[in-house]
Amino acid sequence: MCGIIAAATDRSVGKLLVQGLHKMEYRGYDSAGIALHQEDGVAHLRTLGKVNLLEERMIQEKPKGKVGIAHTRWATHGEPSESNAHPHSSKNRVFIVHNGIIENYLALKAALSKKGYLFQSQTDSELIAHLIDSFLNDGKSMIEGMQALKTSLEGAYAIAAIDKEDSNYFYLARNKSPLLLGLGKDEYFAASDPLAIGELTNQFIFLEDGDTAAVSASGLEIFDENQKAVERNVTKIDISAETTSKGNYKHFMEKEIYEQPQAIRNTLDGRIGGEDVLENIFGEGSSKLLAEVKRIQIVAAGTSLHAGRVAANWFSAISQVPTQIDFASEYTYKNPYIDENTLLVTISQSGETADTLTSLRHAKNQSYLGSLTICNVPTSSIARESDFLLLTNAGPEIGVASTKAFTTQLVALMMLAMSIAKAKNVNPKLRTRIVTALRALPEIVEESLKLKKEIQEISPKIAEKDNALFLGRGMFYPIAKEGALKLKEISYIHAEAYPAGELKHGPLALIDENMPVVALAPESELAEKLISNLEEVKARSGTLYVFGDASSNMQIDSGKLMTMPKCDFLLTPILYTIPLQILSYEVALIRGTDIDQPRNLAKSVTVE
Ligand code: AGP
């Protein structure tokens, strides 16, 4: 989704800003732009399409400056186009970049039009430039103008702005959209994503809602929501170039799939010991709180929601606690009934998903026992605003399609199920069994990655189809859903998932030689029933691609049975995710899609 970077330095800023935009490309975007102070005014360049095109324009036009702002846009209001790209300007004096959504933009636009402001774009963002200009005309300074924005703007915003008449500074304002400062030596940066400036500094300040800032190469001033000058804590975060580069892999997604054994080790590290999960791994006092939990409410989106759906089975079987699950985009608006001693669990890779963050903020005013999050980004809003937190420690996930974040979320959720069981003193033997299984998991996952060759054999057959069906029963239904989501996301093949037993209640009508069926058939008490469901597919000339273990005695005439390594049944959902990720990757590779940045999607979805 949209990305902001700004810098005030003593060196040429253009290249530095473009490099920052490249680092944010993974978020998904459709256009890019830059505005920087030059000796003779402001250089303002925007392009539709990739950051490379902006870079080419800059090579031709050679803008020179030391202070500037830049942006990648992901369209919300108005089509992707050069005129809708940021920065937007007011009378070529004030230039702004904006992330978020201005909810009252129509009313503000009408009021500003009445004052004589002309609009060049269809966006909700351009009015911010005009609004600041109108404040300057009223005699306010630039920082006062930034502060006055909150009296007019409703919604979420992170804004960086420059004023042509004030060439040493850029200005910032934040409300509900991430924005942080980076401190260098005689230079300062700002960005909506720490990865954008992670190679320039490891010292960050996270702005809070209502904050504004005035930044030059010689210093910065931060003001809180009451316009009072404040000091904010400096956080050290090391972002190595290695973690944000593809290494020898073709795509970030490929790298992230093959990193999973290590990512899982990192999630487990320091959280299990001896024969059990350790105390208070979700933060000081968490074990005490977990002992009181009577019900769990999970709120998440997309892949993270699938992790929650698997975990609901574990909370029931291991912790003996019932679970309710909701789409984050639906939760806040359904007027939820909250039972006594219910724990709110949010799950989010990015920690910035607006739907999930809105749910968390809404829940803060409800009668929950507390809020706990499973998150991959320590500095994110969800991580900072939750009462309790377990970081998945998967390392930055750059590919839009979530892979290592999902499997590490599952590992973290399994540790949550065990922590609740431990706090309630239930299932001690089962906990010991799971700890042993968790320790062995990274190696078994490593083993499953070797299925790549067999998957490469079947991928061309799926790549030529327009549809696919994924089947799983019990805990494997959410894994089937995750497999279908991965395939849709990056190969643009329409894919659906069903609990295998539901096939006969409708979707069986779709089965013919053009509908490949991918099925998950681990050894379980449901295995026989599943095999009967798959027979129904065979009888209708369907092609079956089955991932099963050595015990799956299936005769497949059309399709293939691929044998998975064995692991403790409770952890098999994690294991069976791996071949589905490889399958979607290999199919997308054949179809030649933009795997790391699939069309229309964004890594961090910061709008509701
Ligand atoms: C996963 O492949 C997707 N890109 C998407 O469904 C994602 O999981 C969802 O947007 C939630 O993101 P989060 O985990 O960062 O909150």
Residues whose N, C-alpha, C, O or C-beta is under 5 A from the ligand:
A	BS01	AGP	A301 G302 T303 S304 I347 S348 Q349 S350 G351 T353 V400 A401 S402 A602 K603 V605
